[in-house]
């Protein structure tokens, strides 16, 4: 079935780095744009970054621009988020989400992973 | 950036009640408005896309309407399994923004 599975979360000190992964299965990964969305404990949803289906374009929220890098490996059906210079305010559950706009013309997040927790603390 | 104002922040209703949530955009977003349901400890789930289109497999008691800046999400007959937080979300010019969420509880 269609599935996204995140990994790589954990506890990290402020200023350090972490890389998240999102493994896709059950669909043609290389045909879809992909996003990262995060949710701080007890808070709402915040969009983080997007990458086009072919990796040609990447965009970021102002809160992470210059510190986070989104990438993908279509040969491995995997999405990544490299997070550098982490801050306490980056503490959140990080979700990867599929964007079907390039396939069915719908700008939405139609499939979500289960999320991976990132805690930035000394 | 476009801001989304969602209300109410929480509500309590009885099983079978009609529930309505509103979302207002800070500028015209046409119909680029989606609605999600998030149950505790779970990932969000897409319910409505492009303001009024029901995602495949979503029960017909969920509906959405609106365009421009004002949007409405309705549960026609609240069921116990609808207990969740609901979010609106807009897309405009390479910016994706969520509303603050509405927590729906059973009275």
Contacts between the chains, C-beta under 8 A, distances in Angstrom:
chain1	res1	chain2	res2	distance
A	35	B	96	7.2
A	44	B	87	6.8
A	44	B	98	5.9
A	44	B	99	7.6
A	44	B	100	5.4
A	44	B	101	4.8
A	45	B	36	7.8
A	45	B	38	7.8
A	45	B	44	6.6
A	45	B	87	5.8
A	45	B	89	7.5
A	45	B	98	4.3
A	45	B	101	7.6
A	46	B	98	7.0
A	47	B	95	7.9
A	47	B	96	4.0
A	47	B	97	6.9
A	47	B	98	7.1
A	50	B	94	7.7
A	50	B	96	7.4
A	59	B	94	5.0
A	95	B	43	5.7
A	95	B	44	7.6
A	106	B	49	5.1
A	106	B	50	6.6
A	106	B	53	8.0
A	107	B	32	5.9
A	107	B	34	7.8
A	107	B	49	7.9
A	107	B	50	8.0
A	107	B	91	4.2
A	108	B	34	4.5
A	108	B	46	5.6
A	108	B	49	4.5
A	108	B	50	8.0
A	108	B	89	7.5
A	108	B	91	7.7
A	109	B	34	7.6
A	109	B	36	7.5
A	109	B	44	7.2
A	109	B	46	6.3
A	109	B	89	7.5
A	110	B	46	5.1
A	110	B	49	7.7
A	110	B	55	7.1
A	112	B	43	3.9
A	112	B	44	5.8
A	112	B	45	7.2
A	113	B	43	6.5
A	114	B	42	7.9
A	114	B	43	5.8
A	115	B	43	5.8
